[in-house]
Amino acid sequence: MSDNKSFWQNKFWQPPGFFGYKISAVIIALLLWGYVIVTQNPLSDTMFTVPLEIRNLSPELAIMETTDQVQVRVQGSNSDLDNLKSGNISAYIDATGVIIGSATLEVKVDKPDNIEVVSVSPASISVEISKVASGTFPLEVKVSGKPAQNYLLLDAVASPNEINVSGAEDYLQDVGSVIVRANVQDLSENYNKNLLVEVLDHGGNNITDHFNISPGSVSVLIPVVLDMPEKSIAVNPSVIGSPASGYKISRIVTEPATVRAFGDLDVLGNIYYLETEPIDISGMKKTYTQTVNIVHGNNISLGAASVTVVVQIEPISTASFTRDLVYTQNLLATLKCDLPDVDIDVEVSGSETAINGMAANDIIPYIDCSGIKEPGEYTLPLQVTLPANVSVVNIRPAEITVTIEAAD
């Protein structure tokens, strides 16, 4: 009893300091605070399924196949967990320094500071590293459904119509086709949509997830027209203006060259060609490509509303060739002409491509004997036959004298 009295009678319990009581008050407050925290906002844990990212992989390498998702168990207070979303947690494997072959990589987690990771399943991932390869594949439009009654489908047009597919080299060998899917059920107007590109293996299974696809979506137009008489009509590009000085048009290509037209038979029978909207090439010095609309009346419909026109423009080039006189033209059967042995210098001009591809034998000099009905000596102008898109600048000599005799 005396010992207890001596304890409570120690100076730190006594005035004026009362330090013992103050320390006791702090301890009791801490105990009460801990009690409230534990009972009112206790620690808890929960499980999230999060996508697995691959970070720091060399662009020259690809991981052939890996787990798409992992399970992450986290712990925190009830209030913190209530505010936590799966998007606040990210799981990844760090591929820094990996090389072609097999590797086992730890799954790492990024999370808020007030949350602790309890477990990750799986904790590590075994992967196969392959070299990246790429290829360009034609795009196929797979059409399903049928248009409305009395309507028919024309050929689908995809833009672009080739797709670049890149991924693990071994996977690239499995690519069977690259497609988009279009449903035209009960349509009575043109189908025009952007569609996602899919990659299928040789068995028709979808393996899109294995690749990077560029572009990932394409524009698809499928003309839907009334089931009426049709005619294939040539498209004539309307080109106006002239190239810059020293340049010329060497070729004009229209793609497609013809279009399908639909309408009454009488109307179609009177249409022999269709023209495009004007294409102005004034002052141009290089090949020009433009997609232009086809001009037509409302009494027909077309399978394609536009065409692509390529106007090839090249520098004008010249060249000189030496030939001998080759033949006579339009000489009566009752007459004959011994051609003299003479060198003929021919200067020609044309597009750079046409001139560079020419040889002397492509030039055929001749004389035209039209109107000569009896033997005699005649001076006639020299003429030449040339390849297409090449013209004569000069012929030397310009004329030649020949002797025409009666045939034996």
SERO-367366 format. One record per residue (C-alpha): residue number from 1; x, y, z; residue in one letter. Coordinates in nm, 2 decimals. Layout:
BEGIN
+-----+--------+--------+--------+------+
: pos :     c1 :     c2 :     c3 : code :
+-----+--------+--------+--------+------+
: NUM :      X :      Y :      Z :    a :
...
+-----+--------+--------+--------+------+
% end
This chain:
BEGIN
+-----+--------+--------+--------+------+
: pos :     c1 :     c2 :     c3 : code :
+-----+--------+--------+--------+------+
:   1 :   0.00 :   0.00 :   0.00 :    m :
:   2 :   0.28 :   0.23 :   0.09 :    s :
:   3 :   0.45 :   0.16 :  -0.25 :    d :
:   4 :   0.13 :   0.26 :  -0.44 :    n :
:   5 :   0.11 :   0.59 :  -0.24 :    k :
:   6 :   0.47 :   0.67 :  -0.32 :    s :
:   7 :   0.40 :   0.62 :  -0.69 :    f :
:   8 :   0.11 :   0.85 :  -0.71 :    w :
:   9 :   0.29 :   1.09 :  -0.48 :    q :
:  10 :   0.57 :   1.14 :  -0.73 :    n :
:  11 :   0.63 :   1.49 :  -0.83 :    k :
:  12 :   0.52 :   1.45 :  -1.20 :    f :
:  13 :   0.17 :   1.38 :  -1.07 :    w :
:  14 :   0.17 :   1.68 :  -0.85 :    q :
:  15 :   0.11 :   2.05 :  -0.92 :    p :
:  16 :   0.20 :   2.27 :  -1.08 :    p :
:  17 :   0.31 :   2.05 :  -1.37 :    g :
:  18 :   0.07 :   1.75 :  -1.36 :    f :
:  19 :   0.30 :   1.59 :  -1.63 :    f :
:  20 :   0.18 :   1.24 :  -1.54 :    g :
:  21 :  -0.18 :   1.33 :  -1.61 :    y :
:  22 :  -0.09 :   1.50 :  -1.94 :    k :
:  23 :   0.10 :   1.20 :  -2.06 :    i :
:  24 :  -0.18 :   0.97 :  -1.96 :    s :
:  25 :  -0.43 :   1.19 :  -2.15 :    a :
:  26 :  -0.22 :   1.17 :  -2.47 :    v :
:  27 :  -0.19 :   0.79 :  -2.44 :    i :
:  28 :  -0.57 :   0.75 :  -2.39 :    i :
:  29 :  -0.63 :   0.98 :  -2.69 :    a :
:  30 :  -0.41 :   0.77 :  -2.91 :    l :
:  31 :  -0.58 :   0.45 :  -2.80 :    l :
:  32 :  -0.92 :   0.61 :  -2.87 :    l :
:  33 :  -0.81 :   0.73 :  -3.21 :    w :
:  34 :  -0.68 :   0.38 :  -3.30 :    g :
:  35 :  -1.00 :   0.23 :  -3.18 :    y :
:  36 :  -1.21 :   0.46 :  -3.40 :    v :
:  37 :  -0.99 :   0.39 :  -3.71 :    i :
:  38 :  -1.00 :   0.02 :  -3.67 :    v :
:  39 :  -1.37 :   0.00 :  -3.60 :    t :
:  40 :  -1.50 :   0.28 :  -3.82 :    q :
:  41 :  -1.26 :   0.26 :  -4.12 :    n :
:  42 :  -1.09 :  -0.08 :  -4.11 :    p :
:  43 :  -0.84 :  -0.22 :  -4.36 :    l :
:  44 :  -0.99 :  -0.44 :  -4.63 :    s :
:  45 :  -0.88 :  -0.59 :  -4.96 :    d :
:  46 :  -1.03 :  -0.65 :  -5.30 :    t :
:  47 :  -0.95 :  -0.81 :  -5.63 :    m :
:  48 :  -0.92 :  -0.63 :  -5.96 :    f :
:  49 :  -0.88 :  -0.78 :  -6.31 :    t :
:  50 :  -0.66 :  -0.54 :  -6.51 :    v :
:  51 :  -0.52 :  -0.56 :  -6.87 :    p :
:  52 :  -0.15 :  -0.65 :  -6.89 :    l :
:  53 :   0.07 :  -0.40 :  -7.07 :    e :
:  54 :   0.40 :  -0.46 :  -7.24 :    i :
:  55 :   0.65 :  -0.17 :  -7.19 :    r :
:  56 :   0.99 :  -0.09 :  -7.34 :    n :
:  57 :   0.98 :  -0.36 :  -7.61 :    l :
:  58 :   1.21 :  -0.28 :  -7.90 :    s :
:  59 :   1.01 :  -0.19 :  -8.22 :    p :
:  60 :   1.21 :  -0.46 :  -8.40 :    e :
:  61 :   1.07 :  -0.73 :  -8.17 :    l :
:  62 :   0.73 :  -0.88 :  -8.09 :    a :
:  63 :   0.59 :  -1.09 :  -7.81 :    i :
:  64 :   0.42 :  -1.38 :  -7.98 :    m :
:  65 :   0.15 :  -1.46 :  -7.72 :    e :
:  66 :   0.10 :  -1.36 :  -7.36 :    t :
:  67 :  -0.17 :  -1.32 :  -7.10 :    t :
:  68 :  -0.41 :  -1.04 :  -7.17 :    d :
:  69 :  -0.51 :  -0.98 :  -6.81 :    q :
:  70 :  -0.39 :  -1.04 :  -6.46 :    v :
:  71 :  -0.56 :  -1.05 :  -6.11 :    q :
:  72 :  -0.43 :  -0.79 :  -5.87 :    v :
:  73 :  -0.54 :  -0.81 :  -5.50 :    r :
:  74 :  -0.49 :  -0.48 :  -5.32 :    v :
:  75 :  -0.54 :  -0.36 :  -4.96 :    q :
:  76 :  -0.65 :  -0.03 :  -4.81 :    g :
:  77 :  -0.91 :   0.13 :  -4.60 :    s :
:  78 :  -1.27 :   0.09 :  -4.68 :    n :
:  79 :  -1.30 :   0.46 :  -4.79 :    s :
:  80 :  -0.99 :   0.43 :  -5.01 :    d :
:  81 :  -1.11 :   0.11 :  -5.17 :    l :
:  82 :  -1.46 :   0.26 :  -5.23 :    d :
:  83 :  -1.30 :   0.53 :  -5.44 :    n :
:  84 :  -1.06 :   0.30 :  -5.63 :    l :
:  85 :  -1.13 :   0.19 :  -5.98 :    k :
:  86 :  -0.96 :  -0.07 :  -6.20 :    s :
:  87 :  -0.84 :   0.22 :  -6.42 :    g :
:  88 :  -0.63 :   0.35 :  -6.12 :    n :
:  89 :  -0.42 :   0.03 :  -6.13 :    i :
:  90 :  -0.20 :  -0.08 :  -6.42 :    s :
:  91 :  -0.01 :  -0.40 :  -6.46 :    a :
:  92 :   0.28 :  -0.45 :  -6.69 :    y :
:  93 :   0.59 :  -0.64 :  -6.79 :    i :
:  94 :   0.91 :  -0.46 :  -6.86 :    d :
:  95 :   1.07 :  -0.59 :  -7.18 :    a :
:  96 :   1.38 :  -0.37 :  -7.15 :    t :
:  97 :   1.68 :  -0.56 :  -7.29 :    g :
:  98 :   1.49 :  -0.88 :  -7.41 :    v :
:  99 :   1.62 :  -1.06 :  -7.71 :    i :
: 100 :   1.48 :  -1.32 :  -7.95 :    i :
: 101 :   1.39 :  -1.64 :  -7.77 :    g :
: 102 :   1.23 :  -1.73 :  -7.44 :    s :
: 103 :   1.21 :  -1.50 :  -7.13 :    a :
: 104 :   1.03 :  -1.49 :  -6.80 :    t :
: 105 :   0.93 :  -1.14 :  -6.69 :    l :
: 106 :   0.79 :  -1.02 :  -6.36 :    e :
: 107 :   0.45 :  -0.86 :  -6.35 :    v :
: 108 :   0.48 :  -0.52 :  -6.20 :    k :
: 109 :   0.20 :  -0.29 :  -6.08 :    v :
: 110 :   0.15 :   0.08 :  -6.07 :    d :
: 111 :  -0.11 :   0.19 :  -5.80 :    k :
: 112 :  -0.21 :   0.49 :  -5.58 :    p :
: 113 :   0.02 :   0.56 :  -5.28 :    d :
: 114 :  -0.26 :   0.49 :  -5.03 :    n :
: 115 :  -0.31 :   0.13 :  -5.16 :    i :
: 116 :  -0.09 :  -0.17 :  -5.10 :    e :
: 117 :  -0.05 :  -0.47 :  -5.34 :    v :
: 118 :  -0.13 :  -0.80 :  -5.16 :    v :
: 119 :  -0.07 :  -1.03 :  -5.46 :    s :
: 120 :  -0.05 :  -1.05 :  -5.84 :    v :
: 121 :  -0.17 :  -1.36 :  -6.03 :    s :
: 122 :   0.03 :  -1.46 :  -6.22 :    p :
: 123 :   0.33 :  -1.30 :  -6.06 :    a :
: 124 :   0.55 :  -1.36 :  -6.37 :    s :
: 125 :   0.49 :  -1.43 :  -6.74 :    i :
: 126 :   0.68 :  -1.66 :  -6.97 :    s :
: 127 :   0.70 :  -1.52 :  -7.32 :    v :
: 128 :   0.84 :  -1.60 :  -7.66 :    e :
: 129 :   1.02 :  -1.31 :  -7.83 :    i :
: 130 :   1.02 :  -1.30 :  -8.22 :    s :
: 131 :   1.14 :  -1.07 :  -8.49 :    k :
: 132 :   0.88 :  -0.82 :  -8.62 :    v :
: 133 :   0.78 :  -0.87 :  -8.98 :    a :
: 134 :   0.53 :  -0.69 :  -9.20 :    s :
: 135 :   0.34 :  -0.75 :  -9.52 :    g :
: 136 :   0.09 :  -0.58 :  -9.75 :    t :
: 137 :  -0.23 :  -0.77 :  -9.82 :    f :
: 138 :  -0.53 :  -0.71 : -10.05 :    p :
: 139 :  -0.85 :  -0.61 :  -9.87 :    l :
: 140 :  -1.15 :  -0.83 :  -9.93 :    e :
: 141 :  -1.50 :  -0.70 :  -9.86 :    v :
: 142 :  -1.73 :  -0.97 :  -9.73 :    k :
: 143 :  -2.09 :  -0.88 :  -9.80 :    v :
: 144 :  -2.38 :  -1.04 :  -9.61 :    s :
: 145 :  -2.75 :  -0.99 :  -9.66 :    g :
: 146 :  -2.96 :  -0.90 :  -9.96 :    k :
: 147 :  -3.07 :  -0.56 : -10.08 :    p :
: 148 :  -3.44 :  -0.46 : -10.10 :    a :
: 149 :  -3.66 :  -0.61 : -10.36 :    q :
: 150 :  -3.59 :  -0.49 : -10.72 :    n :
: 151 :  -3.24 :  -0.36 : -10.62 :    y :
: 152 :  -2.90 :  -0.51 : -10.69 :    l :
: 153 :  -2.55 :  -0.46 : -10.56 :    l :
: 154 :  -2.25 :  -0.35 : -10.77 :    l :
: 155 :  -1.89 :  -0.42 : -10.69 :    d :
: 156 :  -1.77 :  -0.30 : -10.35 :    a :
: 157 :  -1.50 :  -0.03 : -10.35 :    v :
: 158 :  -1.27 :   0.00 : -10.05 :    a :
: 159 :  -1.04 :   0.29 :  -9.99 :    s :
: 160 :  -0.76 :   0.20 :  -9.94 :    p :
: 161 :  -0.78 :  -0.15 : -10.09 :    n :
: 162 :  -0.44 :  -0.27 :  -9.94 :    e :
: 163 :  -0.36 :  -0.31 :  -9.57 :    i :
: 164 :  -0.02 :  -0.33 :  -9.40 :    n :
: 165 :  -0.01 :  -0.60 :  -9.13 :    v :
: 166 :   0.29 :  -0.62 :  -8.89 :    s :
: 167 :   0.36 :  -0.85 :  -8.60 :    g :
: 168 :   0.56 :  -1.16 :  -8.50 :    a :
: 169 :   0.73 :  -1.32 :  -8.80 :    e :
: 170 :   0.58 :  -1.66 :  -8.72 :    d :
: 171 :   0.23 :  -1.52 :  -8.69 :    y :
: 172 :   0.26 :  -1.34 :  -9.03 :    l :
: 173 :   0.28 :  -1.68 :  -9.20 :    q :
: 174 :  -0.06 :  -1.76 :  -9.06 :    d :
: 175 :  -0.24 :  -1.47 :  -9.24 :    v :
: 176 :  -0.49 :  -1.61 :  -9.48 :    g :
: 177 :  -0.70 :  -1.30 :  -9.56 :    s :
: 178 :  -0.76 :  -0.94 :  -9.45 :    v :
: 179 :  -1.13 :  -0.85 :  -9.46 :    i :
: 180 :  -1.40 :  -0.60 :  -9.37 :    v :
: 181 :  -1.76 :  -0.71 :  -9.32 :    r :
: 182 :  -2.06 :  -0.52 :  -9.48 :    a :
: 183 :  -2.42 :  -0.60 :  -9.41 :    n :
: 184 :  -2.65 :  -0.48 :  -9.69 :    v :
: 185 :  -2.98 :  -0.64 :  -9.58 :    q :
: 186 :  -3.28 :  -0.46 :  -9.72 :    d :
: 187 :  -3.09 :  -0.16 :  -9.85 :    l :
: 188 :  -3.23 :   0.05 : -10.13 :    s :
: 189 :  -2.95 :   0.31 : -10.13 :    e :
: 190 :  -2.58 :   0.31 : -10.15 :    n :
: 191 :  -2.39 :   0.15 :  -9.86 :    y :
: 192 :  -2.12 :   0.39 :  -9.74 :    n :
: 193 :  -1.95 :   0.32 :  -9.41 :    k :
: 194 :  -1.61 :   0.30 :  -9.23 :    n :
: 195 :  -1.54 :  -0.06 :  -9.13 :    l :
: 196 :  -1.29 :  -0.22 :  -8.90 :    l :
: 197 :  -1.03 :  -0.43 :  -9.06 :    v :
: 198 :  -1.00 :  -0.80 :  -8.95 :    e :
: 199 :  -0.72 :  -1.05 :  -9.01 :    v :
: 200 :  -0.81 :  -1.42 :  -9.06 :    l :
: 201 :  -0.59 :  -1.72 :  -9.06 :    d :
: 202 :  -0.61 :  -1.99 :  -9.34 :    h :
: 203 :  -0.89 :  -2.16 :  -9.14 :    g :
: 204 :  -1.10 :  -1.84 :  -9.12 :    g :
: 205 :  -1.03 :  -1.78 :  -8.75 :    n :
: 206 :  -0.99 :  -1.42 :  -8.63 :    n :
: 207 :  -0.63 :  -1.35 :  -8.54 :    i :
: 208 :  -0.65 :  -0.97 :  -8.55 :    t :
: 209 :  -0.52 :  -0.93 :  -8.19 :    d :
: 210 :  -0.18 :  -1.06 :  -8.30 :    h :
: 211 :  -0.10 :  -0.77 :  -8.53 :    f :
: 212 :  -0.07 :  -0.40 :  -8.57 :    n :
: 213 :  -0.29 :  -0.31 :  -8.87 :    i :
: 214 :  -0.26 :   0.01 :  -9.08 :    s :
: 215 :  -0.50 :   0.15 :  -9.14 :    p :
: 216 :  -0.73 :  -0.01 :  -8.88 :    g :
: 217 :  -1.05 :   0.10 :  -9.06 :    s :
: 218 :  -1.14 :   0.17 :  -9.42 :    v :
: 219 :  -1.41 :   0.34 :  -9.62 :    s :
: 220 :  -1.64 :   0.10 :  -9.81 :    v :
: 221 :  -1.88 :   0.20 : -10.08 :    l :
: 222 :  -2.12 :  -0.05 : -10.23 :    i :
: 223 :  -2.35 :   0.10 : -10.50 :    p :
: 224 :  -2.71 :  -0.02 : -10.46 :    v :
: 225 :  -2.91 :   0.04 : -10.78 :    v :
: 226 :  -3.25 :  -0.05 : -10.93 :    l :
: 227 :  -3.25 :  -0.37 : -11.13 :    d :
: 228 :  -3.27 :  -0.21 : -11.47 :    m :
: 229 :  -3.11 :  -0.26 : -11.81 :    p :
: 230 :  -2.74 :  -0.17 : -11.81 :    e :
: 231 :  -2.46 :  -0.08 : -12.04 :    k :
: 232 :  -2.09 :  -0.05 : -12.01 :    s :
: 233 :  -1.99 :   0.31 : -12.12 :    i :
: 234 :  -1.65 :   0.45 : -12.18 :    a :
: 235 :  -1.54 :   0.75 : -11.97 :    v :
: 236 :  -1.37 :   1.03 : -12.15 :    n :
: 237 :  -1.16 :   1.25 : -11.92 :    p :
: 238 :  -1.21 :   1.62 : -11.99 :    s :
: 239 :  -0.86 :   1.78 : -11.97 :    v :
: 240 :  -0.84 :   2.16 : -12.02 :    i :
: 241 :  -0.54 :   2.39 : -12.03 :    g :
: 242 :  -0.18 :   2.32 : -12.14 :    s :
: 243 :   0.13 :   2.22 : -11.94 :    p :
: 244 :   0.41 :   2.46 : -11.88 :    a :
: 245 :   0.63 :   2.56 : -12.17 :    s :
: 246 :   0.87 :   2.27 : -12.26 :    g :
: 247 :   0.63 :   2.01 : -12.13 :    y :
: 248 :   0.36 :   1.80 : -12.29 :    k :
: 249 :   0.10 :   1.54 : -12.20 :    i :
: 250 :   0.24 :   1.20 : -12.28 :    s :
: 251 :  -0.05 :   0.98 : -12.16 :    r :
: 252 :  -0.39 :   1.00 : -12.00 :    i :
: 253 :  -0.52 :   0.70 : -11.80 :    v :
: 254 :  -0.87 :   0.67 : -11.66 :    t :
: 255 :  -0.94 :   0.41 : -11.39 :    e :
: 256 :  -1.18 :   0.26 : -11.44 :    p :
: 257 :  -1.20 :   0.32 : -11.81 :    a :
: 258 :  -1.56 :   0.22 : -11.83 :    t :
: 259 :  -1.86 :   0.24 : -11.59 :    v :
: 260 :  -2.19 :   0.05 : -11.57 :    r :
: 261 :  -2.49 :   0.27 : -11.65 :    a :
: 262 :  -2.85 :   0.18 : -11.57 :    f :
: 263 :  -3.16 :   0.31 : -11.73 :    g :
: 264 :  -3.41 :   0.27 : -12.01 :    d :
: 265 :  -3.29 :   0.09 : -12.31 :    l :
: 266 :  -3.37 :   0.38 : -12.54 :    d :
: 267 :  -3.17 :   0.62 : -12.32 :    v :
: 268 :  -2.87 :   0.39 : -12.29 :    l :
: 269 :  -2.87 :   0.32 : -12.66 :    g :
: 270 :  -2.80 :   0.69 : -12.74 :    n :
: 271 :  -2.51 :   0.73 : -12.49 :    i :
: 272 :  -2.17 :   0.64 : -12.65 :    y :
: 273 :  -1.94 :   0.79 : -12.38 :    y :
: 274 :  -1.95 :   0.99 : -12.07 :    l :
: 275 :  -1.73 :   1.29 : -11.98 :    e :
: 276 :  -1.57 :   1.38 : -11.64 :    t :
: 277 :  -1.58 :   1.72 : -11.48 :    e :
: 278 :  -1.30 :   1.94 : -11.62 :    p :
: 279 :  -0.94 :   1.87 : -11.51 :    i :
: 280 :  -0.72 :   2.18 : -11.54 :    d :
: 281 :  -0.35 :   2.11 : -11.60 :    i :
: 282 :  -0.25 :   2.47 : -11.69 :    s :
: 283 :   0.12 :   2.53 : -11.62 :    g :
: 284 :   0.19 :   2.19 : -11.48 :    m :
: 285 :   0.53 :   2.03 : -11.50 :    k :
: 286 :   0.47 :   1.68 : -11.35 :    k :
: 287 :   0.22 :   1.40 : -11.36 :    t :
: 288 :  -0.12 :   1.49 : -11.21 :    y :
: 289 :  -0.37 :   1.26 : -11.05 :    t :
: 290 :  -0.73 :   1.36 : -10.96 :    q :
: 291 :  -1.05 :   1.18 : -10.87 :    t :
: 292 :  -1.33 :   1.35 : -11.06 :    v :
: 293 :  -1.71 :   1.30 : -11.09 :    n :
: 294 :  -1.87 :   1.17 : -11.40 :    i :
: 295 :  -2.11 :   1.41 : -11.57 :    v :
: 296 :  -2.45 :   1.25 : -11.65 :    h :
: 297 :  -2.82 :   1.33 : -11.66 :    g :
: 298 :  -3.08 :   1.22 : -11.41 :    n :
: 299 :  -3.22 :   0.97 : -11.65 :    n :
: 300 :  -2.95 :   0.71 : -11.58 :    i :
: 301 :  -2.77 :   0.59 : -11.27 :    s :
: 302 :  -2.41 :   0.48 : -11.26 :    l :
: 303 :  -2.22 :   0.20 : -11.08 :    g :
: 304 :  -1.95 :   0.45 : -10.99 :    a :
: 305 :  -2.00 :   0.82 : -10.94 :    a :
: 306 :  -1.63 :   0.91 : -11.01 :    s :
: 307 :  -1.31 :   0.79 : -11.17 :    v :
: 308 :  -0.94 :   0.85 : -11.11 :    t :
: 309 :  -0.76 :   1.03 : -11.40 :    v :
: 310 :  -0.39 :   1.02 : -11.43 :    v :
: 311 :  -0.24 :   1.29 : -11.67 :    v :
: 312 :   0.12 :   1.20 : -11.73 :    q :
: 313 :   0.32 :   1.52 : -11.80 :    i :
: 314 :   0.68 :   1.50 : -11.91 :    e :
: 315 :   0.95 :   1.73 : -12.05 :    p :
: 316 :   0.96 :   1.76 : -12.43 :    i :
: 317 :   1.27 :   1.59 : -12.57 :    s :
: 318 :   1.41 :   1.58 : -12.92 :    t :
: 319 :   1.64 :   1.34 : -13.11 :    a :
: 320 :   1.78 :   1.28 : -13.46 :    s :
: 321 :   1.80 :   0.96 : -13.65 :    f :
: 322 :   1.94 :   0.86 : -13.99 :    t :
: 323 :   1.74 :   0.62 : -14.21 :    r :
: 324 :   1.73 :   0.52 : -14.58 :    d :
: 325 :   1.42 :   0.54 : -14.79 :    l :
: 326 :   1.20 :   0.24 : -14.72 :    v :
: 327 :   0.90 :   0.22 : -14.95 :    y :
: 328 :   0.66 :   0.39 : -15.19 :    t :
: 329 :   0.29 :   0.43 : -15.12 :    q :
: 330 :   0.00 :   0.44 : -15.36 :    n :
: 331 :   0.21 :   0.35 : -15.67 :    l :
: 332 :   0.00 :   0.21 : -15.96 :    l :
: 333 :   0.05 :  -0.16 : -16.03 :    a :
: 334 :   0.15 :  -0.06 : -16.39 :    t :
: 335 :   0.44 :   0.14 : -16.27 :    l :
: 336 :   0.76 :   0.08 : -16.08 :    k :
: 337 :   1.01 :   0.29 : -15.89 :    c :
: 338 :   1.37 :   0.21 : -15.80 :    d :
: 339 :   1.43 :   0.39 : -15.47 :    l :
: 340 :   1.76 :   0.58 : -15.46 :    p :
: 341 :   2.02 :   0.50 : -15.19 :    d :
: 342 :   2.00 :   0.82 : -14.98 :    v :
: 343 :   2.05 :   0.90 : -14.61 :    d :
: 344 :   1.75 :   1.07 : -14.46 :    i :
: 345 :   1.80 :   1.27 : -14.14 :    d :
: 346 :   1.49 :   1.28 : -13.93 :    v :
: 347 :   1.45 :   1.51 : -13.62 :    e :
: 348 :   1.16 :   1.42 : -13.39 :    v :
: 349 :   1.02 :   1.54 : -13.07 :    s :
: 350 :   0.80 :   1.39 : -12.80 :    g :
: 351 :   0.78 :   1.31 : -12.43 :    s :
: 352 :   1.11 :   1.22 : -12.26 :    e :
: 353 :   0.99 :   0.86 : -12.21 :    t :
: 354 :   0.88 :   0.82 : -12.58 :    a :
: 355 :   1.20 :   0.96 : -12.72 :    i :
: 356 :   1.43 :   0.77 : -12.49 :    n :
: 357 :   1.26 :   0.45 : -12.60 :    g :
: 358 :   1.30 :   0.51 : -12.97 :    m :
: 359 :   1.54 :   0.34 : -13.21 :    a :
: 360 :   1.61 :   0.43 : -13.58 :    a :
: 361 :   1.40 :   0.14 : -13.70 :    n :
: 362 :   1.10 :   0.30 : -13.54 :    d :
: 363 :   1.11 :   0.56 : -13.82 :    i :
: 364 :   0.99 :   0.46 : -14.16 :    i :
: 365 :   1.05 :   0.71 : -14.44 :    p :
: 366 :   0.84 :   0.68 : -14.76 :    y :
: 367 :   0.72 :   0.87 : -15.06 :    i :
: 368 :   0.35 :   0.90 : -15.17 :    d :
: 369 :   0.30 :   0.84 : -15.54 :    c :
: 370 :  -0.07 :   0.93 : -15.54 :    s :
: 371 :  -0.17 :   1.10 : -15.88 :    g :
: 372 :   0.13 :   0.96 : -16.08 :    i :
: 373 :  -0.02 :   0.78 : -16.38 :    k :
: 374 :   0.27 :   0.75 : -16.62 :    e :
: 375 :   0.65 :   0.71 : -16.62 :    p :
: 376 :   0.88 :   1.00 : -16.57 :    g :
: 377 :   1.10 :   1.19 : -16.32 :    e :
: 378 :   0.92 :   1.33 : -16.02 :    y :
: 379 :   1.03 :   1.53 : -15.71 :    t :
: 380 :   0.82 :   1.42 : -15.42 :    l :
: 381 :   0.82 :   1.52 : -15.05 :    p :
: 382 :   0.96 :   1.28 : -14.80 :    l :
: 383 :   0.72 :   1.16 : -14.53 :    q :
: 384 :   0.77 :   0.93 : -14.22 :    v :
: 385 :   0.57 :   0.69 : -14.01 :    t :
: 386 :   0.64 :   0.74 : -13.64 :    l :
: 387 :   0.54 :   0.59 : -13.31 :    p :
: 388 :   0.25 :   0.73 : -13.13 :    a :
: 389 :   0.30 :   1.06 : -12.94 :    n :
: 390 :   0.61 :   1.14 : -13.15 :    v :
: 391 :   0.61 :   1.42 : -13.41 :    s :
: 392 :   0.84 :   1.53 : -13.69 :    v :
: 393 :   1.05 :   1.85 : -13.63 :    v :
: 394 :   1.25 :   1.83 : -13.95 :    n :
: 395 :   1.33 :   1.60 : -14.24 :    i :
: 396 :   1.65 :   1.64 : -14.45 :    r :
: 397 :   1.63 :   1.63 : -14.74 :    p :
: 398 :   1.27 :   1.75 : -14.75 :    a :
: 399 :   1.22 :   1.62 : -15.10 :    e :
: 400 :   1.37 :   1.35 : -15.32 :    i :
: 401 :   1.37 :   1.30 : -15.70 :    t :
: 402 :   1.28 :   0.95 : -15.83 :    v :
: 403 :   1.24 :   0.79 : -16.17 :    t :
: 404 :   0.92 :   0.60 : -16.23 :    i :
: 405 :   0.91 :   0.35 : -16.51 :    e :
: 406 :   0.66 :   0.12 : -16.67 :    a :
: 407 :   0.63 :  -0.21 : -16.50 :    a :
: 408 :   0.75 :  -0.51 : -16.69 :    d :
+-----+--------+--------+--------+------+
% end
